[in-house]
Amino acid sequence: MAASIALPRVKQQNTPLTFVRLIPGILLLAAVGYAGKFLEHFLNTYAKSHHWTFPNIEYVLWAILIGLTISNLLTVPEIFQPGIATYEFWLKTGIVLLGSRFVLADVLKLGGISLALVVVEISLSLLLMHGLGRAFNLTPKLTSLLAVGSSICGVSAIIAAKGAIDADDEDSTFAIAAILALGALALFTFPLIGHSLHLSDTVFGLWAGLGVDNTAEATATGAIYSDAAGKVAVLAKTARNAMIGFVVLAYAIYWAKRGQASTVGNKAAFLWNKFPKFVLGFLLMSLLVSFHTFSKDQITSLANLSRWAFLLTFAGVGLRTNFRQMSKQGLRPFVVGALGEVLIAALTFGLVLGANRIWGL
Amino acid sequence: MPASSSKSFALSLDTWAVILALALALAVRFDIFKKIPW
């Protein structure tokens, strides 16, 4: 069942009680996130005062590790679940606020490069995932969901595509479980590879933004590497997210033509409905900064607000990842997803290195 | 991506995130929040 892997959804009920129900989980996100921040500071200070050589482990990784420990070794009581599910809301709030760290010229340059790479990445990823789905005899709709999830933006894209192509709950749960499990692995493997190859912050950030599927994990993977890499990863991932409507629309039309999904009436309305609005918020914030709406100190405050929002997100990434429940979803979609992800990671890495040669990132 | 489930004025999670971020930006701009530490 979809509910078993904590879909990042918050049911909208217009009652004050809804907000009250969110409080325990949000407090848990804050406690886990702050514990990660505290651990980073404490360990660095302790190591320095004792003249130890200790690698600087970012608060991002600590917050995720604490969250993972809680969700996998303990049972998180039901009272916390609604609030934990708000991590995606904090992610999007953080992304909009992060727009204050980019002047429009940066967005156009890096975003333009990202967009060009995204088009190539999406096309190749879709082909690749469909080939793998066929080779492993997955159902066509499950293959479509895995393809959408791994080529664009993970869970959000799968949820958007599920409704558009009338996919089964079971198929979407399989696809989400595979994407989440692989995103969790990327958190640890991408930074290790990046450090061992001495990648620059921009190159690594672009790679994380293009290669890691879910927006929360892509943001965290970049931030684990460095603050600057996290910033670039968000920009690249935002460019990728902007394509969600077009790809989902293409799938909806394809399945409707085969008589296995409802027909799409107003295509412009469909695109607007699926378009992630936080991308517009991010661009608006960047525009405001480019027109000197904020002082330097105010921009620092906005950047810090964005960090606090991300802190809650990273805690949520750990808290909602339960490997035991994911393993119950079956091995074949995971194998297809894993094979696809490794190939997509290699492919996007090649694309980013090529772009680095051409544009000198 | 959770969208509004009815044709009422319910906004999506994305839109609420944008509204909160812009409200925070306004609060910073007009010095309601003077300095946010990290």
Interface residues (C-beta under 8 A of the other chain):
Chain A: R9 V10 Q12 N14 E88 F89 K92 T93 I95 V96 L97 S100 S156 I159 A160 I244 N273 K274 P276 K277 F278 L280 G281 L284 M285 L288 T293 F294 D297 Q298 T300 S301 L302 N304 L305 R307 W308
Chain B: M1 P2 A3 S4 S5 A10 S12 L13 D14 T15 W16 A17 V18 L20 A21 L22 L24 A25 V28 R29 F33 K34 K35 I36 P37 W38
